[in-house]
Amino acid sequence: MSHPVAIQFQSPQIDALASQTGRIALLVDAAKPATPAAKRLDKAMRGGLARALASEAFTRLKPGESLDLAFPAGLAAEALHLIHLPKKASVTEARKAGAAIGRALTPAATLVLAEAQTNAQAAELSFGLALRAYDFTPHKTAEKKALGPVTLAVTAPEAVAALASPLAAVAEGVFFTRDLVNEPANILTTHDFAARLAAMQELGLDVEILEEDQLTKLGMGALLGVGQGSESPSKVVVMQWHGGKKGDAPFALVGKGVVFDSGGISIKPAGGMEEMTMDMGGAAVVAGVMRSLALRGAKANVVGLVGLVENMPDGRAQRPGDVVKSMKGDTIEVINTDAEGRLVLADVLWYAQDRFKPCGVINLATLTGAIIIALGHEHTGVFSNDDALAGAFLKAAAAEGEGAWRMPMGQAYDDKLKSRIADMMNVGGRDGGAITAAQFIKRFIKDGMPWVHLDIAGTALLKSDSTLAPKGATGWGVMALNRLIRDQYESK
């Protein structure tokens, strides 16, 4: 588990600023820059701070952006970061400001002067700082240098710490998701993944691991067909959080957990195949959300289910043209073994509805390359049979700054799944591929069940830095789903 930086909250020590070593970050509202800390720093710098704040380099900064001064004259600090953050800045801007600091952290201690900000803004800043400071280093053999502690100087440290506590729980969930997605497949086998989820029983989650013999008895032929060519056995892990009223139906989260996707017999091209270690991203997000809910003691009943498989070519692997039978009882002609995630979801979704009778369900999967063609890496594709649930999720995602865009569905797309020899095919052609995949999944949603499918193929892993994450796994979805559950499903 990654814990990249320790953050503590205290009252400002204005008189000691000139002798403060390490790094200093000063939050500045351009409309009211003369805070007590700014005045003390400017005096020590003999007017140097005032000149920097009046410069074009600072005045053209957008909220959340930083002007960095190395070895500022008159200060013992090795760097002074001037962060433009208006007092009425948005949540997104406050997190961006924190991320600017998190990006610049070193082993040296850092003092963040936020005494002019609101308590809520300071808490959001600490959240953005923590998220951006994340770094995945377990497999680097060079000496690892931990980031220095961060002190956030605010006028009401206890109040800010209280507001930051639930955000810290969400950050832990994001880190857990990122760690899982970043792990190589020879480490994160289905065994290891399941063991990491089982360890969350220490947080109060009820965790069950269903093994292949149980899945066979349940009739999960679609899921088992995907993993039959791998040495790693297929599993389904069920995580329950009982934080709501006893007897209330839970909200269900379901994730695709393909720990490595070679494409199977329909093997993928070699170029870029190494990134298929992230094909368990949907399951990782479900796990991260469940971790966050437990850590913050969410007052909701939520069940998270993940199907863990590995899709490999082997003498035992399923072939194009095979017909498998789902837990629902429908038969599926496997046209392309690389369209495997929907087969996993079909059985786990049916099991989730059959056993738990949830009040609603959201599934997540790195499902199609087609969604990347449609939306790039900025937005997750949102598909739904329920306007209210889809709208609530989109609102939550927008509030958290996580890009999401609703995509169309319809009978014409569903018709493309017709099979000559079975109830359906697992693919419907190249055109509208993300939509036909969603239509396939929808066939395993019971009548009247509110459902959202999130195709996170473009947002789960990035090749360049984003505002709140270094390149690699993003943890997209943990924040939005946590907010959705908080706003819509927690007992008041």
Buried (B, 14 or more C-beta within 10 A) or exposed (E): EBEBBEBEBBEBBBEEBBEBEBBBBBBBBEEEBEBBBBBBBBBBBEEBBBEBBEEEEBEEBEBBBBBBBEEBEBBBBBBBBBBBBBEEBBBBBBBBBBBBBBBBBEEBBBBBBBBBBBBBBBBBBBBBBBBBBBBBEEEEEEEEEEBBBBBBBBBBBEBBBEBBEBBBBBBBBBBBBBBBBBBEBEEBBBBBBBEBBBEBEEBBBEBEBBEBEEBEEBBBBBBBBBBBBBEBBBBBBBBBBBBBEEEEBBBBBBBBBBBBBBBBBBBBEEEEBEBBBBBBBBBBBBBBBBBBBBBBEBBBBBBBBBBBBBBBBEEEBBEBEBBBBBBBEBBBBBBBBBBBBBBBBBBBBBBBBEEBEBBBBBBBBBBBEBBBEBBEBEBBBBBBBBEEBBEBBBBBBBBBBBBBBBBEBEEEBBEBBEBEEBBBBBBBEEEBBBBBBBBBBBBBBEEEBBBBBBBBBBBBBBEEEBBBBBEBBBBBBBBBBBBBBBEBBBEE
